[in-house]
């Protein structure tokens, strides 16, 4: 199991949280997504380490940006 934390820029409401969670949750192997709206931190639990580019693409699909 792998746990990674990312920072997502631009989230401001519960709809943002739901969108980001849903898109990241679609990545193969992801078992849990937890978003802290106040800090913009997204903690992702997966079966194996995730490709950061896949996470960035999912966040982009949701309409936000992965802070680098």
N, C-alpha and C positions, 0 to 999 in steps of 0.2 A: 504494500500500500504506500502511496506517495501523497504528501500534503504540501501544497504550494500556496503562497499568498501573493496576490497581485494588487496593484492599485489602478483603479479605473477612474478616469477624469470625466466630468460632465454629468454624473448622476445627481439628481436633486429630489427625487420622490419615490414612492413605493412602486410606481409603474416602471421607473428606471431599474429598480432592483429586480422586479419580475422579468423584465426583458433580458437583462444581463444573465440572470440565473438560468432562464430557459435556454438561451443560446449556448452558454457554456455547458449546460447539462446535456446537450446533444452530442458533445464530443465523446467519441468511443472511449470507454473505460472510466468515465467520470461517475462517481458514486454519490457525491454530495457537493453542494455549492452553498456557501454561506456568505452573505453580503452585509457589511457594516456601512450603512449609508453615510453616517457622519464622517467617517474617515476615508471612505471610498475603497476600503480594502475588501478584496474578494478572496476567500479561502476555498480552495478546490481540493477535494479528496478524490483520488483516482486509483485504479488497480495498478497502474504503472506510471512512471514519470511522463508528464505531458510535454509536448512540443510547444514552446512559448508562442511560436507563430500561429499555431492552431487556436490558442487561447486569444491571441490578438485579433485573429480573423473573426472569431465568434463575438467578441466584444464589438468589433467594427460592424458586424451584421446587426447587432442590437442598436447601433447608432451612437456608440460611445468610443472612447479611445483608451487603450491600455497605456498607462504612464510608463515611461522607460527610464 
